Amino acid sequence: MDNPRREISVKVQTRFLSGESEPDDDRYVFAYTITLANTGDIGARLLTRHWVITDGDGEVQEVHGEGVIGETPYLKPGGGFRYTSGAVLTTPMGTMHGAYQWVDDDGEPFDAAIPLFRLAIPGLLH
């Protein structure tokens, strides 16, 4: 971000959902929990998201959409928002990254990067 007034921290935790996965059918289900924090000094509303999801075979899927989990959260300075969503891969490992598009209280749009994170079944990677 090029403006220190507009700072959104993005943290990610992932987990493999073995009960919803069907490895024999190449279906691997993962949950990810995103924690957003407004560490800047101006309020902002999340408008849209852009995900790049890459499976273990290098196949890429891009997802664009409004808000997250049906919401467009507003974060005042010092405020936060946490949500959990999921992804289904055809391989036991993959990655996700992307960006959230925001608008600040001055009406200026900006992006907050979603850092690259790995989805992998436990024990697959050492």
N, C-alpha and C positions, 0 to 999 in steps of 0.2 A: 504494500500500500504506500502511496506517495504522500499521504497527509497524516501526520501523527495524531490529528484529532480523530481520525477514523481508523480505529484498530479493533479488529474482531479476532479473538483467539479461537482456534478450532482444535479440539482434542477428540481422539477416536479410541474406542475400545471395541474389540471384536470377539465373537465366540461362534463356534461351530454348533449347529443344532442337529445333533445326530438323530434325534427322534423324528425329525421332519425330512431327513435326507434319505435317499434311496441309491446308494452307491452302485448297485447292480443295474440301475437305470440311468447312470451318469447324472444323478441329481444330488447336488451338495448345497445345503441351505446354511446360510450364515446370517447372524444378526450383528449389527453394529450400532453402538451408542455414540452419538455425537454430543459433545458439550461445547456450546458457544458462549463466549464471554465478551462483553463490550469493554475493552481495556482502554478505549479512547475517551475523549471528553465531550462527545456529541452523540445524541441518540440516533438510532438507525433502525430501519425495518428491512427484514429479509424479504425479497420479492420472488426470486427464482433460484433454481439450482441447475448445475450442469455436472453430470457424473461421466467419467470415463472408466468403464469396467472391462478389465482384461482377464481372460481365463488362462489356465495353464498351457493352452495350445496357442496362445497369442491372438485369439479371436477377441475383437474389440466391440463393445456395445456402448453407445452414447445415450444418455438419458437427460432430457431437458424437461423441466416442469416448474409449475408455480409452487412457491413455498416449500414446506416440509411437513409431511404427515397431515396435510390439509390445513396447515396454519401458515401465517406470515407473521412470525413473532416480531415484536418491537422490543429492542433492548436499549434501555436508558444507560448512561455511563455507569459502569459497575454492575450492570444487570447481566443475567445469563439465561440460557434456555438449554434444556437437554431433551433429546428424543431418541427413540430406538426405531430402527427400520431393518430391512433385510435385503439380501441378494441371493439369487439362486445361480449357481455355476454348474457347468457340465464336467468340470474337472475338480479335483480335490484341493486345488490351490489357484489363487488369482490375486489381482490387485485392484484397488479403486483409488481414484483421486478426482479432483475437479475444482469447482468454485461455486460460491454463493454470490448472488448479485444482490446488493443492498442499495437503499437510498437513505441519505442522512437527513437530519432535521432541516438543513439548508436546501434540500431538494437535489443534492448532488449524488449521482450514482457512483458506486464503487464496488469492487470485487473483494472477496475474502477467499484466499486459496484454501482448498481442502488438501492437506498433505497426503502424499501417496501412503497407503497402508495395505497390508497383506491380509488376505483371507486364506486360511490353511487349516486342514483338519489336524487335530493334535497329534504330535509324534511324527508328522510328515517331514518337518524341518528340524534340524538339530541345533 
